[in-house]
Amino acid sequence: MSTTEPEIHTFQAEVKQLLDIVIHSLYTDRDIFVRELVSNAADSLSKLRHLRLKGETLYDESLPAEINISTDDAAGTVTIQDYGVGLTHDELVENLGTIAKSGSKAFAAALREAKDNPADTLELIGQFGVGFYSAFMVAKEVRVYTRSWRSDGENLCWTSDGSGKYRIETTEDTQRRGAKIVLKLKDDAKEFAKEDRIKEILQRYSSFVPYPVNLNGKRVNTIEAIWTKSPSEVKKEAYAEFYKFQANAFDEPLQTFHFSADVPIEINALLFTPTQNIERFGFGRMEPGVALYCKKVLIDPHPRNLLPEWLRFLRGVIDSADLPLNISRESMQDSALVRKLSKVITGRFLKFLGDEARKNPDNFAKFYETFSIFLKEGATSDHEHREKIAPLLRYESSATEPGKTTSLKDYVERMGENQKEIYYLHAPKRSTIENGPYLEAFKARGLEVLYLFDPIDEFVMNHLGEFEGKKLVAADSADVALEEAPDAEGEPLPEEEAKALCGWLKERFGDRVESVEASRRLVGSPAAALNADRFMTASMRRVLKSMNQDTGAGPSVKLEINPRHALVKRLFALKNDDTDLAGAVADQLLDNSLMAAGLVEDPREMAGRLNTLLERLAGSAKS
């Protein structure tokens, strides 16, 4: 009920422009108005708490610190009330009718400059705290009943339909401190007058508001925002319950990472590693599971650009008071604040994993067994964090027992003084590496070799390039230069004979090999096919082919023969005595080497040749 003639005001020109942006293009979801108005109510209660701590005398001290929301389906209204600081007449004009805190001219200029960049527009509007205007997305009329915390405050009512004018009048309808906002909904927004609809929105966006939020007399937010607490204040059971709530999970978290920071950006983060990696079970690609909040109010439950894609296995919450509430999904990737947030969180989580590896190696081993594929994905795709990921990688090696792993750092610490490179070999399993021709050369020289079992591992090594100044090199690469094995047995073919045999073999094999050379690396094997292209190994070729990717020409191979091996010596003699048989043996020797290198795609021709050789062998034995 009005007790004075209403004052009619015209919105400031910049407010008219702002209203048009808010109503037509700022928010992608209309239901966001609930989040904005509840957030404003929470801010009002926080300001009142600050005044109380300062010792100010407050009007109506008995009122509870809570937010009350009511819906009226029949009348088509929704009401949001708080018992916060309220507004005076001048504050109504200043806060709801004009934009004066930073200067209307400055705001108008900034708005004009940002109009071609939606991300800048959103950030600008967030800085001016104008989420109140989101109410006009759904309301054909908005009434704000308010009374200031000051003892001389008036009972006021601010009313507008958002078309360009508003009115202020005193009223007897408001006797309590704070603000009550009544939205008379548009015909196409009547859904928001239903209790279930508002409850769903509150549970999605406002579950962690630091004050009770009541809907038609029943409290909605019952889960505590434990990420804002000190880790020492939170029990393990509370973490587990929150993880289950946030991740919609039934398991216990494998790891809990809880931290806060004030610089370079204000952050409260609570992240969890699940027990299982569901991608391993064929359930498809995991979706991002870290929700983004601003002052305990949800911005986005599943932001795709908040953290690097390879951290999609994480679950939890990141809260930053520095973010504007109205940042949209579309502008996330363009926001400098979000990029800074991502960099800080990713760096701190990698540091957390490093600490886990040192302090809780068994727990880190469980994590690595389950989620190592994500770290490896990060090493190949995230240039910014690649060097921080590298120390976390673990591999079996020729110096470890089966099933035990080592880090690159530990490998480097074991290296001899003159060793300049870190060596690795790739195969599906350990026995394949240890029974192949490549490892023997390094074992004979006391050189450790890392064992890579995952198809992605060679991509990881290629992207890393080096570790602590030591180049990462495939042990089956033709680029590896090794001295004569110290324990080599038997007399080698004379140099001229070995050279002649290599020439004959190269002529026979033609383009199948780049070159044939006498080897100084081989110990017990007659020959080895060495990869001459470090950027396209056999396993990489198989991976790309499985993805229907063009791998270009055939594999680039250099064949090395062991001039000390009995088979090679016999082959030299045979090429002059029985050219056909020598040719078949040579072809088989090459195919055996290609097979050991994983480069034989069609073994049928080799099988036919083997049968011919077996027939010759059987005939020779019979005679």
PyMOL commands that set and color helices and strands:
alter all, ss='L'
color gray80, all
select helices_A, chain A and resi 13-26+32-53+89-97+104-114+118-127+131-137+187-193+195-205+226-228+231-233+236-247+278-281+309-311+332-334+336-359+361-381+383-392+408-414+430-434+439-444+457-464+495-512+538-546+566-577+579-596+604-622
alter helices_A, ss='H'
color red, helices_A
select strands_A, chain A and resi 7-10+67-72+77-82+139-147+156-160+165-170+178-185+213-215+218-219+255-261+267-273+289-294+297-300+315-319+394-397+406-407+421-426+449-452+466-467+470-474+515-518+527-531+557-561
alter strands_A, ss='S'
color yellow, strands_A
deselect
rebuild
show_as cartoon
